[in-house]
Amino acid sequence: MHQRFYRRALENIFIFGSWFVASCYASGQVSTRDYAIEITATIQEAPPRITLNWRNDADGQQFMVQRKAKNATNWSGGIILSAATSSFSDTNVMVGVEYEYGITKYPAAASAQSGYIDTGIRLPLVDSRGTVILMVDNTYAVDLATELARLQQDLVGDRWAVIRHDVARTAGPPAIKTLIRNDYLNDPSQVRAVLLFGHVAVPYSGNYNADDHSEHTGAWVADTYYADVDNGWTDTTVKNTSAARLANRNIVGDGKFDQSVIPSDVEIEVGRVDFANLPMFLPRTEKDLLRDYLAKDHNFRHGIITAQRRGLIFDGFGQSGGQAYAASGWRNFAPFFGSAQITEVGTDQFFPTAATTDFLWAYVAGGGDANYMDCYGVGATSDFASNNVKTIFNMVFGSYWIDWDATNDFFRATLGSGNALTVAGAGRPHWFFHHMAMGETIGYSTRLSQNNAGVYVPAEFAREVHVSLLGDPTLRMHVVKPPSSLTATTNSGSVTLNWGASPDTSLQGYYVYRSNFFDGHFTAITNGAPVSGLSFTESVAAGTYTYMVRAIKLESSPSGTYSNASQGIFVTTTVSNSNSPIRLSQATLQSGLFSLKVNGQIGMKFVIERSTNLVQWTALLTNTLASTNFNFSDTPASSASQRFYRTQILP
């Protein structure tokens, strides 16, 4: 507690003193970047080898390298390397297995210096994402029906099952949580994520100030309440009537909760898209901003909106007594892109850079003030409204506005600008996104960062209730462009699919899926082996089917390689009854031959049989109708007084 108070007190110097920070840099003090160990990986398939490489800041300290399984909660062992080391090779690895490494300084510095990477060699495709709950504020549900339906299709196309609830804006947090909790308890192994779309009730909780401003002490926004399906949230003890902002005041029985720290691990990955009370964007209304978000979410998923794989950083705080907020940028961007693809800009250069140059990720840190609209050294909410930033995933940290449910809030305004799709308040606490370099969703990183109790360092300020993601939690960082123009041709008992090629390279092929109804429950029908061509045919019973096709690519990043899939494209078709009639015309005797004609639907597979007594039948020919009729001849036997022919459809 004393160390935490000391660090927060130090930060008060920096939060209002960006000029002082600049003078510290000039005098040669340790930079924020030195608090992040920037790791990348190179892989070798035969024999399998993973080599970690990192930037060495030459401070004279040794390095400790540790490894664990992705979902393990403890690191195993540890290898101590000399202070001059900048690489480490691990040959105790296998192709197709995921590994996570952590590197920290040894002995541990007073302020943790760390880096993390998730890696593997040819990791298999994750072909089922689980279930996402789409919680829609019904204020604009009718107006945005087409766009919301497209979002649901995109979620299904990324192998999510979707449960949707349309709720009143007036519904309180307990009512919303009941819906989420019931869905989760009905299928806890599959329900994974929640997307709150629109101004769904905002929970408040706690009696603390994550930004050190005493007048901001009280209840803060707490979407972690929705993420934690367990009980343990109470409204019985906190009595705070002094917070400057009414929303932060918290008294017993007011519907705001007591907890400043999550009472237990969160189970669900929650993200929110909420543009209420942003008049700075007028004439674009809340409905316009919601519609625009749905459009760019779709366009990013389909590779229509793109950004170079590189990161942009503005650091208005510096190392801040060892808290080094912007280390969240350096630490995560290295396994994403490599250190050479990280650009740092100076004061007042973020918006001019981000509005003209595309970056997949950006990190911004600067002091804020009590109007919730300004970020020192960066700009204001009005800059997000007047610029179209070309950053997709964002981290933005500063005072006041990380408690984002305020009019014209700077943090929340990020999502209203340009191509921005997500924003997280990384700094207090630090966030850990490194799994996204190997195909994970940003929701996974959100839950990981919210639950962090020291597996990843620094862990200071972790588990506080305000830690939240704004944006779609199901988004992934690497997009494979989907195939196009999917068509279905049906014949009795069969379907032939044709599609246009994905424009992406390094493709492994295409996966084909089928469903009896469009709800996300598709079955892969290519048996794990991608189709190499641009067509696929299968025999099915009569009925209506929806088919989906996805392009499969071997994705490569500075963290490793894995199989990645595009969004699915869809077509629905009806297959006629396989017992639909096939007809055999009356035989005629011509030139010593019995001539017959088979009539039916193109694609029917059939057999022609012969008998002399209508009891015993002999198959003469099997074939498939290439046109609506087929001509067949048979030589009569002189000993037979009569002859019978029949035809039947084959499966």
C-alpha positions in Angstrom: 0.0 0.0 0.0 2.8 2.4 0.9 4.6 1.8 -2.5 1.3 2.2 -4.4 0.6 5.5 -2.6 4.1 6.7 -3.3 3.8 5.9 -7.0 0.4 7.6 -7.2 1.8 10.7 -5.5 4.7 10.8 -7.9 2.3 10.6 -10.9 0.5 13.8 -9.7 3.6 15.6 -10.7 3.4 14.2 -14.2 -0.3 14.4 -14.8 -0.3 18.1 -15.0 3.3 18.6 -16.0 4.0 17.4 -19.5 6.7 20.1 -19.9 8.5 18.6 -16.9 8.3 15.2 -18.4 10.0 16.5 -21.5 12.8 18.0 -19.5 13.4 14.6 -17.7 13.9 13.0 -21.1 16.4 15.7 -22.0 18.4 15.0 -18.8 18.9 11.3 -19.8 16.7 9.5 -17.3 15.3 6.1 -18.0 12.6 6.1 -20.7 9.3 4.3 -20.6 10.5 2.0 -23.4 13.1 0.5 -21.0 10.3 -0.9 -18.9 9.2 -3.2 -21.7 11.1 -6.2 -22.9 10.2 -6.3 -26.6 10.1 -9.9 -27.7 9.7 -11.5 -31.1 10.1 -15.1 -32.1 11.6 -16.9 -35.1 10.5 -20.5 -35.7 12.0 -23.5 -37.4 9.8 -26.5 -38.4 12.3 -29.3 -38.8 13.7 -30.0 -36.3 11.2 -27.8 -34.3 12.8 -24.8 -32.7 11.5 -21.5 -31.3 14.0 -18.7 -30.8 13.1 -15.7 -28.8 14.8 -12.4 -29.6 14.5 -9.1 -27.7 15.8 -5.6 -27.5 18.4 -5.3 -24.7 18.5 -2.0 -23.0 22.0 -2.7 -21.6 21.2 -1.7 -18.0 23.4 -4.5 -16.6 20.7 -6.7 -15.3 20.3 -10.4 -16.1 17.2 -11.9 -17.7 14.9 -14.7 -16.5 13.1 -16.7 -19.2 10.0 -18.7 -18.2 7.5 -20.8 -20.2 4.0 -22.0 -19.6 1.0 -23.4 -21.4 -1.3 -20.7 -22.7 -4.1 -21.1 -20.1 -1.8 -22.1 -17.2 -1.8 -19.7 -14.2 1.8 -20.4 -13.1 5.1 -20.2 -14.9 7.3 -23.3 -14.9 11.0 -23.2 -14.0 13.1 -20.3 -15.2 16.4 -19.9 -16.9 18.7 -17.1 -15.9 20.6 -15.5 -18.8 23.5 -13.0 -18.7 22.9 -9.2 -19.0 24.4 -9.3 -22.5 21.9 -11.8 -23.8 19.3 -10.9 -26.4 18.1 -14.3 -27.6 17.1 -17.7 -26.4 16.4 -20.9 -28.3 14.0 -23.6 -27.1 14.2 -27.0 -28.9 11.9 -28.8 -26.4 8.9 -27.8 -28.6 6.5 -29.5 -31.0 4.8 -28.4 -34.2 1.2 -27.6 -33.6 1.5 -26.8 -29.8 1.1 -23.4 -28.3 3.6 -22.0 -25.9 3.8 -18.8 -23.9 7.0 -17.2 -22.7 7.7 -14.4 -20.2 11.0 -12.5 -19.8 11.7 -10.4 -16.8 14.8 -8.7 -15.4 16.7 -10.7 -12.8 16.9 -9.9 -10.0 13.5 -8.2 -10.3 13.7 -4.5 -10.5 11.7 -2.3 -8.1 9.5 -1.5 -11.1 8.8 -4.6 -13.1 10.5 -4.7 -16.5 8.8 -7.5 -18.5 7.8 -8.8 -21.9 5.5 -11.6 -23.0 4.9 -13.6 -26.2 2.5 -16.3 -27.2 4.0 -18.5 -30.0 3.9 -21.7 -31.9 4.7 -23.5 -35.1 1.8 -24.1 -37.5 -0.9 -23.9 -34.8 -4.1 -25.6 -35.9 -7.2 -23.6 -36.8 -9.6 -22.6 -34.0 -12.8 -23.6 -35.8 -15.3 -22.8 -33.1 -15.3 -19.6 -31.1 -18.1 -20.3 -28.7 -21.3 -18.3 -28.1 -21.5 -14.5 -28.0 -24.4 -12.7 -26.3 -25.5 -9.7 -28.4 -27.2 -7.3 -26.0 -28.9 -4.6 -28.0 -30.4 -1.4 -26.6 -33.7 -1.4 -28.4 -33.8 2.4 -28.9 -32.5 2.0 -32.5 -32.9 -1.7 -33.0 -35.6 -1.2 -35.7 -33.7 1.6 -37.5 -30.5 -0.5 -37.5 -32.2 -3.9 -38.2 -30.3 -4.5 -41.5 -26.9 -3.6 -40.0 -27.5 -5.6 -36.9 -28.5 -8.6 -39.0 -25.3 -8.2 -41.0 -23.3 -8.2 -37.7 -25.0 -11.4 -36.6 -24.1 -13.0 -40.0 -20.5 -11.8 -39.6 -20.4 -13.3 -36.1 -21.7 -16.6 -37.5 -19.2 -16.3 -40.3 -16.4 -16.2 -37.8 -17.8 -19.4 -36.2 -19.6 -17.8 -33.2 -23.1 -18.9 -32.2 -25.2 -15.9 -31.3 -27.8 -15.3 -28.6 -29.5 -11.9 -29.0 -31.5 -9.9 -26.4 -33.1 -6.5 -27.2 -33.5 -4.6 -24.0 -34.9 -1.3 -22.9 -32.5 1.5 -22.2 -34.3 1.9 -18.9 -33.5 -1.7 -17.8 -31.1 -1.6 -14.8 -27.8 -3.5 -14.4 -29.3 -6.3 -12.4 -31.9 -7.1 -15.1 -29.2 -7.1 -17.8 -26.9 -9.3 -15.7 -29.7 -11.8 -15.1 -30.1 -12.3 -18.8 -26.3 -12.7 -19.2 -26.0 -15.0 -16.2 -28.9 -17.2 -17.3 -27.4 -17.7 -20.8 -24.0 -18.5 -19.2 -25.4 -21.0 -16.7 -27.4 -22.7 -19.5 -24.2 -23.4 -21.4 -21.1 -22.4 -19.4 -18.7 -24.3 -21.6 -19.7 -22.3 -24.7 -20.9 -18.9 -23.6 -17.8 -16.8 -23.8 -18.4 -13.2 -24.8 -21.0 -10.3 -24.5 -21.3 -7.4 -26.8 -23.3 -4.5 -25.3 -24.5 -2.5 -28.2 -26.0 1.0 -27.6 -26.6 2.6 -24.2 -27.2 -0.6 -22.3 -27.3 0.2 -18.5 -23.9 1.2 -17.2 -23.0 -0.3 -13.8 -21.1 1.8 -11.3 -19.2 0.4 -8.4 -16.6 1.2 -5.7 -15.2 4.0 -3.7 -11.8 4.8 -5.2 -9.9 7.0 -7.7 -7.8 5.1 -10.3 -6.4 8.5 -11.5 -5.5 9.9 -8.0 -7.8 12.9 -8.1 -9.5 13.1 -4.7 -12.7 14.8 -6.1 -13.0 11.8 -8.5 -13.2 9.3 -5.6 -16.3 7.2 -5.6 -18.1 4.7 -7.9 -16.6 4.2 -11.3 -17.9 2.6 -14.5 -17.9 -1.2 -13.9 -18.7 -3.4 -16.9 -16.8 -6.0 -15.0 -20.1 -6.5 -13.1 -21.5 -8.1 -16.2 -18.4 -10.1 -16.8 -18.4 -11.7 -13.3 -21.4 -14.0 -13.3 -20.9 -15.0 -9.7 -22.6 -13.3 -6.8 -20.6 -11.1 -4.5 -21.6 -7.6 -5.6 -23.2 -5.6 -2.8 -24.8 -2.2 -2.2 -24.7 -2.1 1.5 -21.6 -0.3 2.8 -20.2 2.6 0.8 -21.3 6.1 1.8 -19.8 8.7 -0.5 -21.6 12.0 -1.1 -18.6 14.2 -1.8 -17.5 13.2 -5.3 -17.6 16.2 -7.7 -19.5 14.3 -10.3 -23.0 13.1 -9.3 -22.5 9.8 -11.1 -19.5 9.0 -8.9 -21.4 9.5 -5.6 -22.3 6.2 -4.0 -24.6 5.6 -1.1 -26.3 2.5 0.3 -29.2 1.3 -1.7 -28.7 3.6 -4.7 -28.0 0.8 -7.2 -24.3 1.4 -7.3 -22.2 -1.4 -5.9 -19.6 -1.3 -3.1 -16.7 -3.3 -4.7 -13.6 -1.4 -5.9 -11.9 -4.7 -6.8 -13.7 -7.5 -8.7 -14.9 -10.0 -6.0 -13.9 -13.0 -8.1 -12.4 -13.8 -11.5 -14.6 -12.7 -14.4 -15.9 -15.5 -16.6 -17.1 -13.6 -19.7 -15.4 -11.3 -22.2 -17.4 -8.1 -22.3 -17.1 -5.2 -24.8 -19.3 -2.2 -25.2 -20.2 0.1 -28.2 -22.0 3.2 -26.7 -22.3 6.6 -28.3 -24.9 8.2 -26.0 -24.2 11.8 -25.0 -21.6 12.7 -27.5 -23.0 16.0 -28.9 -19.5 17.0 -30.0 -20.0 14.7 -33.0 -23.1 16.6 -34.3 -24.5 16.6 -36.9 -23.7 12.9 -36.6 -26.2 11.6 -34.1 -26.0 8.6 -31.7 -27.8 6.5 -34.3 -25.4 7.7 -37.1 -22.4 6.7 -34.9 -23.9 3.3 -34.2 -24.6 2.7 -37.8 -21.1 3.8 -38.8 -19.6 1.5 -36.2 -21.4 -1.5 -37.6 -20.3 -0.6 -41.1 -16.6 -0.3 -40.2 -16.8 -3.5 -38.1 -18.1 -5.4 -41.1 -15.6 -3.7 -43.5 -12.6 -4.6 -41.3 -13.7 -8.2 -40.9 -13.9 -8.5 -44.7 -10.6 -6.8 -45.5 -12.3 -3.7 -47.0 -10.8 -1.5 -44.3 -7.1 -2.3 -43.8 -4.2 -1.0 -41.8 -0.5 -1.7 -42.0 0.8 -4.0 -39.3 2.6 -1.3 -37.2 2.1 0.6 -34.0 1.9 4.3 -33.1 2.8 5.6 -29.7 2.5 9.0 -28.0 3.7 9.0 -24.4 2.8 12.2 -22.4 3.8 10.7 -19.0 7.3 9.2 -19.4 8.4 6.6 -16.9 6.3 8.2 -14.0 8.2 6.9 -11.1 8.4 3.5 -12.5 4.8 3.1 -13.5 5.7 3.6 -17.2 2.2 3.5 -18.5 3.1 3.5 -22.2 5.1 0.3 -21.7 1.8 -1.3 -22.5 2.4 -0.1 -26.0 6.0 -1.1 -26.4 5.5 -4.5 -24.6 2.5 -5.5 -26.8 3.5 -4.0 -30.2 6.8 -5.9 -30.4 5.3 -9.4 -30.6 2.6 -7.9 -32.9 5.0 -6.2 -35.4 8.6 -6.2 -34.3 10.3 -3.2 -32.8 11.2 -1.7 -36.2 7.5 -1.2 -36.9 6.8 1.0 -33.9 6.6 4.7 -34.4 6.7 7.2 -31.5 5.5 10.8 -32.1 5.8 13.9 -30.1 3.5 16.5 -28.6 0.5 17.4 -30.7 1.5 15.0 -33.4 -0.9 12.1 -32.7 -3.9 13.4 -34.7 -1.9 14.7 -37.7 -0.2 11.3 -37.9 -3.2 9.1 -37.2 -5.4 10.9 -39.6 -3.0 10.5 -42.6 -1.2 7.2 -41.9 -2.8 3.9 -41.1 -1.7 1.9 -38.1 -3.2 -1.4 -36.8 -2.6 -0.3 -33.2 -2.1 3.0 -31.3 -1.1 3.9 -27.8 -1.8 7.3 -26.4 -1.1 8.6 -22.8 -1.6 12.1 -21.6 -3.0 14.0 -18.7 -6.7 14.7 -18.7 -8.8 17.2 -16.8 -12.2 17.3 -15.1 -14.1 18.3 -18.3 -13.5 14.7 -19.6 -12.7 16.1 -23.0 -9.0 17.0 -23.1 -5.8 15.0 -23.3 -2.7 17.1 -22.9 -0.2 16.9 -25.7 -2.7 15.0 -27.8 -6.0 16.9 -28.4 -9.6 16.8 -27.4 -12.9 15.0 -28.1 -13.4 17.6 -30.9 -10.4 16.2 -32.7 -11.8 12.7 -32.8 -15.0 14.3 -34.2 -13.3 16.3 -36.9 -10.6 13.7 -37.9 -10.9 10.2 -39.3 -8.2 8.4 -37.5 -6.8 5.4 -39.3 -5.9 3.4 -36.2 -8.0 0.2 -35.6 -7.2 -1.0 -32.1 -6.3 1.6 -29.5 -5.1 2.1 -26.0 -5.7 5.5 -24.5 -4.8 6.4 -20.9 -5.2 9.6 -18.8 -7.1 11.1 -15.9 -10.9 11.4 -15.6 -12.0 10.1 -18.9 -11.1 6.5 -18.4 -14.2 6.6 -16.2 -15.9 6.9 -19.6 -19.7 7.4 -19.0 -19.6 11.2 -19.3 -20.8 13.7 -21.9 -18.3 14.1 -24.7 -15.9 11.7 -23.0 -12.5 11.7 -24.8 -11.9 8.0 -24.2 -15.3 6.9 -25.5 -15.0 9.3 -28.4 -12.2 7.2 -29.9 -14.7 4.7 -31.3 -16.6 7.5 -33.2 -13.6 8.4 -35.3 -12.4 7.0 -38.6 -11.6 3.3 -38.5 -11.3 2.9 -34.7 -12.9 -0.3 -33.5 -11.7 -0.8 -29.9 -10.1 1.2 -27.1 -8.8 0.1 -23.7 -7.5 2.2 -20.8 -4.0 0.6 -20.6 -1.7 2.0 -17.9 -3.6 1.5 -14.7 -3.5 -1.4 -15.0 -1.2 -2.6 -17.8 -2.9 -4.7 -20.4 -1.6 -7.9 -22.0 -2.7 -8.4 -25.6 0.2 -10.6 -26.9 -2.1 -13.6 -27.6 -3.7 -11.6 -30.4 -0.5 -12.0 -32.5 -1.5 -15.7 -32.7 -5.1 -15.3 -33.6 -6.9 -14.7 -30.3 -9.7 -12.2 -29.9 -9.4 -8.9 -28.1 -12.0 -10.2 -25.7 -9.6 -12.9 -24.5 -7.0 -10.2 -23.7 -9.6 -8.2 -21.9 -10.6 -11.0 -19.5 -6.9 -11.9 -19.1 -6.0 -8.4 -18.1 -9.0 -8.0 -15.8 -8.2 -11.2 -13.9 -4.5 -10.7 -13.7 -3.3 -11.3 -10.2 0.4 -11.4 -10.8 0.8 -13.9 -13.6 1.8 -11.0 -15.7 3.8 -8.1 -14.3 3.4 -5.3 -13.6 0.1 -6.1 -11.9 -0.4 -2.9 -10.0 -4.0 -1.6 -10.2 -5.2 -4.9 -11.8 -8.6 -6.3 -10.9 -10.1 -2.8 -10.2 -13.7 -2.7 -11.4 -13.3 0.0 -14.0 -11.1 -2.1 -16.3 -13.1 -2.4 -19.5 -13.1 -2.7 -23.2 -15.0 -0.4 -25.5 -15.6 -2.1 -28.9 -16.5 -5.5 -30.2 -14.8 -8.2 -28.1 -15.0 -10.8 -30.8 -12.6 -9.0 -33.2 -9.3 -10.5 -34.1 -6.2 -8.7 -35.4 -5.3 -10.6 -38.5 -7.9 -10.6 -41.3 -8.0 -13.1 -44.2 -9.9 -11.8 -47.2 -12.9 -14.1 -47.8 -13.8 -15.8 -51.1 -16.5 -14.2 -53.2 -19.6 -15.0 -55.3 -20.7 -18.2 -53.7 -23.4 -20.0 -55.7 -25.2 -23.3 -55.4 -26.5 -25.6 -58.2 -28.9 -28.2 -57.0 -29.8 -31.5 -58.6 -31.9 -34.2 -57.1 -29.9 -35.4 -54.2 -26.9 -33.2 -54.7 -25.5 -29.7 -54.3 -22.6 -28.2 -56.2 -21.0 -25.1 -54.8 -18.8 -22.7 -56.7 -17.0 -19.6 -55.4 -14.4 -16.9 -56.4 -10.9 -17.1 -55.0 -9.8 -15.2 -52.0 -7.3 -12.5 -53.0 -5.0 -13.5 -50.1 -1.8 -15.4 -50.5 -0.3 -18.4 -48.6 -3.8 -20.0 -48.7 -4.1 -23.6 -47.5 -7.5 -23.9 -49.2 -11.1 -23.5 -48.2 -13.4 -25.0 -45.6 -17.0 -25.8 -46.5 -19.8 -25.9 -43.8 -23.5 -26.8 -43.9 -26.4 -26.0 -41.6 -30.1 -26.8 -41.7 -30.8 -23.3 -40.4 -28.8 -20.1 -40.0 -28.0 -19.7 -36.3 -24.3 -20.4 -36.1 -24.6 -24.2 -35.7 -22.7 -25.1 -38.9 -21.0 -28.5 -39.5 -17.7 -28.7 -41.3 -18.2 -31.1 -44.2 -14.7 -31.1 -45.5 -13.4 -33.3 -42.7 -10.6 -31.0 -41.7 -8.9 -31.1 -45.1 -9.2 -27.8 -47.0 -10.6 -27.9 -50.5 -7.9 -26.9 -52.9 -10.1 -25.8 -55.7 -13.1 -23.4 -56.1 -15.9 -25.9 -56.1 -17.4 -28.7 -53.9 -20.2 -31.2 -54.5 -22.0 -33.3 -52.0 -25.1 -35.6 -51.9 -27.8 -34.6 -49.4 -31.3 -35.5 -48.6 -34.1 -33.3 -49.7 -34.4 -30.0 -47.7 -33.2 -26.4 -47.4 -29.6 -25.8 -46.5 -27.3 -22.9 -45.8 -23.7 -23.4 -46.9 -20.7 -21.4 -45.8 -17.2 -21.2 -47.3 -14.1 -19.7 -45.6 -10.6 -19.2 -46.9 -7.8 -20.8 -44.8 -4.4 -19.2 -44.6 -1.1 -20.0 -42.9 -0.7 -16.8 -41.0 2.7 -15.5 -40.1 3.6 -12.9 -37.5 6.6 -12.0 -35.4 5.2 -14.4 -32.8 4.9 -17.5 -35.0 2.6 -19.2 -37.5 -1.0 -20.5 -37.2 -3.9 -21.4 -39.4 -6.2 -18.4 -39.8 -9.7 -18.3 -41.4 -11.6 -15.6 -43.2 -15.1 -14.5 -42.6 -17.6 -17.0 -44.1 -19.7 -16.3 -47.2 -23.1 -17.9 -47.5 -25.6 -19.3 -49.9 -29.0 -20.9 -49.1 -30.5 -23.5 -51.5 -33.3 -26.0 -51.5 -32.6 -29.6 -52.7 -35.6 -31.4 -54.3 -36.8 -34.7 -53.0 -34.5 -37.5 -54.0 -37.5 -39.7 -54.8 -38.8 -37.2 -57.4 -39.9 -39.2 -60.5 -37.5 -40.6 -63.1 -39.3 -42.0 -66.1 -38.5 -44.8 -68.5 -40.1 -44.4 -72.0 -41.8 -47.4 -73.7 -39.2 -49.5 -75.5 -39.2 -49.8 -79.2 -37.6 -52.4 -81.4 -35.4 -50.8 -84.1 -32.7 -52.5 -86.1 -32.7 -55.5 -83.9 -32.3 -53.4 -80.7 -34.6 -52.4 -77.9 -34.3 -48.6 -77.6 -35.3 -46.9 -74.3 -35.2 -43.4 -73.0 -34.7 -42.3 -69.4 -36.2 -38.9 -68.4 -35.5 -37.0 -65.2 -33.6 -34.1 -63.5 -30.0 -33.3 -64.3 -27.8 -34.9 -61.8 -29.9 -37.9 -60.9 -28.0 -41.0 -60.5 -29.9 -44.0 -61.7 -29.8 -47.7 -62.6 -31.5 -49.6 -65.5 -32.6 -53.1 -64.7 -34.0 -56.0 -66.8 -36.2 -59.0 -66.0 -38.1 -61.7 -67.8 -40.5 -62.5 -64.9 -40.9 -59.3 -62.8 -39.3 -61.2 -59.9 -35.6 -61.5 -60.7 -33.9 -58.3 -61.9 -30.5 -57.8 -63.5 -28.7 -54.4 -63.4 -27.6 -53.4 -66.9 -26.3 -49.9 -66.4 -25.7 -47.2 -63.8 -25.3 -43.6 -64.9 -26.0 -39.9 -64.0 -28.2 -37.7 -66.1 -26.1 -35.1 -67.8 -29.2 -33.7 -69.5 -32.9 -34.3 -68.9 -32.9 -37.5 -70.9 -30.6 -40.5 -71.7 -30.9 -43.0 -74.6 -30.2 -46.7 -73.9 -30.3 -49.8 -76.2 -30.4 -53.5 -75.4 -30.1 -56.5 -77.7 -33.1 -58.8 -77.5 -32.6 -62.5 -76.6 -34.2 -64.9 -79.1 -35.1 -67.3 -76.3 -37.1 -64.7 -74.3 -40.8 -64.5 -75.0 -41.0 -61.2 -73.1 -38.7 -58.7 -71.4 -39.3 -56.0 -68.7 -37.2 -52.9 -68.0 -37.2 -50.6 -65.0 -35.2 -47.6 -63.7 -34.5 -46.5 -60.1 -32.8 -43.5 -58.5 -29.6 -44.3 -56.7 -28.4 -42.3 -53.6 
